Amino acid sequence: MAASIVVSRGIRWLGAAAQRVTPLGTRAASGLSKDMLPGPYPRTPEERAAAAKKYNMRVEDYEPYPDDGFGFGDYPKLPERSQHERDPWYDWDHSELRLNWGEPMHFDLDMYTRNRVDTSPTPVSWNTMCKHLFGFVGFMLFMFYLGEVYPSYQPVCKQHFVYNLGFFSALGS
């Protein structure tokens, strides 16, 4: 009985201590200030010009994402190009991501890094790649089918020794 009272008091004490130590609020771990976050969707030409200036772009090049309720706001819609297409010999400020300071990043930058999606043009067209793939798979399926219909077996017989060099005694015959 006394042990259960001690345990219950210990649990209550730990709960009270945890409430004193635990912060009552949480903060966003992103570390972005309000001027770094996208603003509201630009409706007038003046707002478009201000948003283009905010993202260090020319007004002619600036095009925001459509206002379709996904919350992109005034963030610029950049071309969907992977970092493989950017010049590897240029002196980038961040050479691993091939980005310069102040340059707007694509909204899906994590998808277009060099170890993921590659949007650069390929030397072989998609149709040719599909024809080669399905041709190879079809040929292999045909060969497996022939192997099932006409099985082949390796001929096996007792090992013949030309000279008696002690092999027969080693084999027990």
C-alpha positions as CSV (number, residue, x, y, z in Angstrom):
1,M,0.0,0.0,0.0
2,A,2.8,2.4,0.9
3,A,4.7,1.6,-2.3
4,S,1.7,2.5,-4.5
5,I,1.3,5.8,-2.7
6,V,5.0,6.5,-3.3
7,V,4.7,5.6,-6.9
8,S,1.6,7.7,-7.5
9,R,3.3,10.7,-5.8
10,G,6.4,10.2,-7.9
11,I,4.3,10.1,-11.1
12,R,2.5,13.3,-10.1
13,W,5.8,15.0,-9.3
14,L,7.2,14.0,-12.7
15,G,4.1,15.4,-14.5
16,A,4.3,18.7,-12.6
17,A,8.1,19.0,-13.4
18,A,7.5,18.2,-17.1
19,Q,4.9,20.9,-17.3
20,R,7.3,23.5,-15.9
21,V,10.0,22.5,-18.3
22,T,7.9,22.0,-21.5
23,P,7.3,25.3,-23.4
24,L,3.7,26.2,-23.8
25,G,4.0,27.3,-27.4
26,T,5.9,26.0,-30.4
27,R,7.7,27.9,-33.1
28,A,8.0,27.2,-36.8
29,A,11.4,25.6,-37.5
30,S,11.5,27.0,-41.0
31,G,13.2,30.3,-39.9
32,L,11.6,32.2,-42.8
33,S,10.7,35.8,-42.2
34,K,7.5,37.3,-43.6
35,D,9.3,39.0,-46.5
36,M,10.7,35.7,-47.5
37,L,7.3,34.0,-47.7
38,P,5.1,34.4,-50.8
39,G,2.7,37.3,-50.7
40,P,-0.8,37.4,-52.0
41,Y,-1.5,36.7,-55.7
42,P,-0.8,39.9,-57.7
43,R,-4.0,41.3,-59.3
44,T,-2.8,44.6,-60.8
45,P,0.2,45.4,-63.0
46,E,1.7,47.4,-60.1
47,E,1.5,44.4,-57.8
48,R,3.1,42.2,-60.5
49,A,6.0,44.7,-60.8
50,A,6.5,44.7,-57.0
51,A,6.4,40.9,-56.9
52,A,8.9,40.7,-59.8
53,K,11.2,43.1,-58.0
54,K,10.8,41.1,-54.8
55,Y,12.0,37.9,-56.5
56,N,14.8,39.8,-58.4
57,M,13.2,39.2,-61.8
58,R,12.3,41.4,-64.8
59,V,8.6,42.2,-65.1
60,E,8.6,40.5,-68.6
61,D,10.0,37.3,-67.2
62,Y,7.8,37.2,-64.1
63,E,4.8,34.9,-64.2
64,P,3.1,33.8,-60.9
65,Y,1.5,30.4,-60.4
66,P,-2.2,30.4,-61.2
67,D,-4.4,31.3,-58.3
68,D,-6.0,27.9,-57.9
69,G,-6.2,27.6,-54.2
70,F,-2.9,25.8,-53.6
71,G,-1.4,28.8,-51.8
72,F,1.6,29.6,-54.1
73,G,0.7,33.3,-53.9
74,D,3.0,35.6,-55.8
75,Y,5.8,33.0,-56.1
76,P,7.2,33.0,-59.7
77,K,6.4,30.0,-61.9
78,L,9.8,29.0,-63.2
79,P,10.5,26.6,-66.1
80,E,10.5,22.9,-65.1
81,R,14.2,22.2,-65.9
82,S,16.5,20.0,-63.8
83,Q,19.9,21.1,-62.7
84,H,21.5,18.8,-65.2
85,E,20.6,21.4,-67.9
86,R,22.5,24.2,-66.1
87,D,26.1,24.9,-67.1
88,P,28.4,22.8,-64.9
89,W,31.5,25.0,-65.7
90,Y,29.9,28.2,-64.5
91,D,31.1,29.7,-61.2
92,W,27.9,29.2,-59.2
93,D,27.6,30.6,-55.7
94,H,26.2,27.2,-54.7
95,S,27.9,24.8,-57.0
96,E,26.1,21.6,-55.8
97,L,22.7,23.0,-56.5
98,R,23.9,25.2,-59.4
99,L,22.2,28.3,-57.9
100,N,23.4,31.9,-57.4
101,W,22.6,34.1,-54.5
102,G,19.3,35.9,-54.8
103,E,18.1,33.7,-57.7
104,P,14.6,32.4,-57.3
105,M,14.4,28.7,-56.7
106,H,11.9,26.4,-58.3
107,F,9.0,25.6,-56.0
108,D,9.8,21.8,-56.5
109,L,13.6,22.3,-56.2
110,D,14.0,19.1,-54.3
111,M,12.5,17.2,-57.2
112,Y,14.9,18.8,-59.8
113,T,18.2,18.3,-58.0
114,R,20.9,16.4,-59.9
115,N,20.4,13.1,-58.2
116,R,16.7,12.9,-59.1
117,V,14.6,13.9,-62.1
118,D,16.6,14.7,-65.3
119,T,14.6,16.8,-67.7
120,S,17.5,17.3,-70.2
121,P,16.8,16.0,-73.7
122,T,17.9,12.4,-74.4
123,P,19.8,11.4,-77.6
124,V,17.2,8.6,-78.2
125,S,13.5,9.4,-78.5
126,W,10.9,7.9,-76.1
127,N,9.3,5.8,-78.8
128,T,12.6,4.2,-79.8
129,M,13.4,3.4,-76.1
130,C,10.0,1.8,-75.7
131,K,10.4,-0.3,-78.9
132,H,13.8,-1.5,-77.8
133,L,12.6,-2.4,-74.3
134,F,9.4,-4.3,-75.5
135,G,11.4,-5.9,-78.3
136,F,14.0,-7.2,-75.8
137,V,11.4,-8.4,-73.3
138,G,9.3,-10.0,-76.1
139,F,12.4,-11.8,-77.4
140,M,13.3,-13.1,-73.9
141,L,9.8,-14.3,-73.3
142,F,9.8,-16.1,-76.7
143,M,13.2,-17.8,-75.7
144,F,11.8,-18.8,-72.3
145,Y,8.8,-20.3,-74.0
146,L,11.0,-22.3,-76.4
147,G,13.1,-23.5,-73.4
148,E,9.9,-24.8,-71.8
149,V,8.6,-26.5,-75.0
150,Y,11.9,-28.0,-76.0
151,P,14.0,-28.6,-72.9
152,S,17.6,-29.5,-73.3
153,Y,19.6,-31.7,-70.9
154,Q,23.3,-32.0,-70.4
155,P,24.5,-35.6,-71.2
156,V,25.8,-37.1,-68.0
157,C,27.7,-40.4,-67.5
158,K,30.2,-41.9,-65.2
159,Q,33.6,-40.1,-65.2
160,H,36.2,-42.0,-67.2
161,F,39.9,-41.9,-66.1
162,V,42.4,-42.5,-68.8
163,Y,45.2,-43.4,-66.4
164,N,45.0,-44.9,-63.0
165,L,46.8,-42.3,-60.9
166,G,45.2,-43.3,-57.7
167,F,41.8,-41.7,-58.4
168,F,39.9,-45.0,-58.2
169,S,41.2,-45.7,-54.7
170,A,40.4,-42.2,-53.7
171,L,36.8,-42.6,-55.0
172,G,36.5,-45.9,-53.3
173,S,36.0,-48.0,-56.5
